[in-house]
Amino acid sequence: MVQVSPFRATLAKQDLVQNIVAPPYDVYDTAEAHQLGDSNPFSFVHIDHPEIDLDSQPTPDQKPSDCNYSTTDDGSYGDGASASIIENRPLPTKSAKLAQQSKLALDQFVSDGWLEETDVPHFYVYELTMEGRTQTGVVALVSAQDYICGKIKTHETTRAAVETEMAERIKTTGYQASSVYLAHQPVSGLDQVLSEIKTFPAQYDFVSFHNVRHRFWLVPNDYNEVLERIFETQIDSLYIMDGHHRAAAAVKVSPQGKFMATIFSLDQLKVWEYNRLVQSVPPANYLELLQRNFTLTNVSFEHAAPPAKHTIAMYYQRQWYHLRYFSHGQKSILAGGEAQKSIESDATGMKIVESTDILSNLDVEILQTQIFEPIFGITEPRTDPRLTFVGGIEPVSSLTDPVDADASNLAFWLYPTSISDVIAVADVGLDMPPKSTWFEPKLISGLFLVRQN
């Protein structure tokens, strides 16, 4: 079972909250941070992206230095901010200077009263509503030891250098400025408690980026013991949905301590697709090569979206195709060495792969192993400059426009990875391919944070 604790949150001042809050730090680059922060001194962008106050002339290729590789994470926010970026450069050499600037900005926000700490520890309830769908979570401190012992489960590989840089940011500023996004299996008793808490007046109630409504409650201390008992007796595992690097960095700073998390029920979450753009001229027999592992069907723009798992939509030379993955009788090799597969037939009579190997059954892995690596030679998707990741919340034009503008581009539109696949991977201790999932709505930045001590 897992431990959760109330804490004294540092909260945005109520009458300034809509000026203070910002998109998650890892969904926009430096140029976009300037757009959000240059005309707004209250914006949390000055803390998340301190480079905008150090560099008067941002360069186009500057990216957030502590971008995570999750599932996560990212969407277009504010005036033109776009997550269609890939972290494909070395870590910056100015990390210490950036951390110090972030501390100066954060200290100034606190000094000016724009961020205020609660008098006593609380649990908090955070509700997000987007496009008519609502999810409600508990904001709490969770145990670093639960993370170390595997009770807080991961599904993503982290980079040690990124962890170290983010840990230094925490130590320098003295704050955990971003919450880790966790989830648990549904617990009916918890839903009832949260519904009761939400009958009280909300501390915050506002609409921000992507027309998401944010409501936030300070939980009366009478509920502390109830919430602690539910997590201690009914929830045996938590799953990181977004924030693998944030969690790892916080544990690196204080392996015996705690870190801030927002915890939702899995049945409330929605996973969006995470799409790909490739800038590389394919071989002359490209379509023929694809037909070795896929059935190709021309589709109209109106029907371009992939209809089901194992169908990948491709935009190539101003034409959409559906690529349906099929079997040639090959077998998936499991970790234990046993070869297994299950086969089903679609309407065309083709044999469709439904591998018992969890990873090889993911569309993102099929795209990587059957197209990107053998045809384009993309072996390191995190760092290959020819590959760009496009969040599912972006319009379809973010895929088609680059292809129409440059014949060397191709776009791939994926069917969303399922929550059950994410959990299955985490439960067996594996790591998903990079940029496998995209969660919306996202936790907003600057609404709540916690002092490290």
ABEGO torsion letter per residue (X at the ends): XBBBBBBBBBBBBAAAAAAABBBBAAABBAAAAAAAAAABAABAAAAABAAAAABABBBAABBBAABBABABXXEBBEBGBBABBBBABBBBAAAAAAAAAAAAAAAAAAAAGABBBBABBBBBBBBBBBGGBBBBBBBBBBBAAAAAAGABBBABBBBAAAAAAAAAAAAAAGBBABBBBBBBBBBAAAAAAAAAAAABBBABBBBBBGGBBBBBBBBBAAAAAAAAAAAAAABABBBBABGAAAAAAAAAABAABBBBBBBBBAAABBBBBBBBBBBBBBBAAAAAAAAAABBBBBBBAAAABBABBGBBBBBBGGBBBBBBBBBAGBBBBBAAGBBBBBBBBBAAGBBBBBBABAAAABAAAAAAAAAAAAAAGBABAAABAABBBBBAABBAAAAAAAAAABAABBBBBBBBBBAAAAAAAAAAGBBBBBGABBBOBBBBBGABBBBAX
